[in-house]
Amino acid sequence: MSDGRTPGSEDTPSGLRRAMEDRLTSLRQAEERLQREQSALQEQAKVVFAEREARLARRERELSKREAAVAVSEGIAASHFGGESEDERARLSELEAELTRRAGELDAREQALAQREAEAGEREQALEATAVELEQEAARLRELEASLAESREGLEHAEVLAARGAEIETRRAELDR
C-alpha cells in the first residue's frame, strides 16, 4: 500500500493521471486560443493605428491651412493697426489671395483624386462584371461545342447506317437477279 493505492480502487492513480493530462491538454488549448486571439487583437490594433495616423495626417493638413490663414489674418490685422505702408498692405493682400488660390487648388486636387478613385472602382466593377459575362459565355460555348460534337457523331453514325443500308439494298438486288 505504499504505492498510493487503496484496496478496491485500482484505477485511482491512473484516474488522477488522466485528469491531470486532460487538465494539461485543456490548458495548452487555452494557451493556443489566447495566442490566436492576441494575434487577432494585434492585427486589429495595427489597423486602428493606421486609421488614426491617417486621421492625424488629415488633421495636421487642416491645421496647417488654418495656421496659414490665421497668419495672413494676423498680418492683415497688424497692417490695419500698425500703420504699415500701402505697399505692405498690397503685398499682404496678394499673399492672402495666393493662399486662398492654393487652398482652392489643393481642394480641387483632392476632389479630383477622390473622383478618380471612384471611377477606378467603377471601372474595376465593370471589368469584373464583363469577366463574369465572358466566363458564362465561354461555358455556354463549351456546352455548344460538346453538343455539336455529339451531333456530328450522330450524323456520322447515320451516314454509316445509310451507306450500309444502300449496300444491303444493292446486294439484295444482285441476289434477286
HELIX and SHEET records of a PDB file:
HELIX    1   1 THR A   12  GLY A   82  1                                  71    
HELIX    2   2 GLU A   86  ASP A  176  1                                  91    
END                                                                             
